[in-house]
Amino acid sequence: MKYRQTDSPSVAAAKASFSTSTEYRFEKDRRLPSQKKGARDRRRPDPLASVFETEVVPMLKAAPGVRAVAIFEEMLRRHPELGAGIRRTLERRIRAWRTIHGEEQEVIFRQTHEPGQVGLSDFTDMGELG
């Protein structure tokens, strides 16, 4: 922000290594992010609050490979009042649950070996052999 005291917004942003739009946003509201208003709560009641822990989680534990669409269809069969509008909500909730409680995933660190980048040598000098 000290660049802004002597330079224009675009020059100050360039010197501080961020975009001009960010500089104008700082000019408009000088509060720190920690001083700003937090995230808002839900706008509507959670449609899955009554069924997720009691019905969906036991299904996920019993059959870990079951697809979210199959669980969605079963929930509509059991609770027709839920409606088709909860499909994406249910899929997101299932994905989040599997991330924390699902089976562990294998971690693979891919290694690419570029030719000529790294070479092994035992420091043998073969120059005399021709």
Secondary structure by P-SEA (a helix, b strand, c coil): ccccccccaaaaaaaacccaaaaaaaaacccccccccccccccccccccccccccaaaaaaacccccaaaaaaaaaaacccccccaaaaaaaaaaaaaaccccbbbbbbbbbbccccbbbbccccccccc
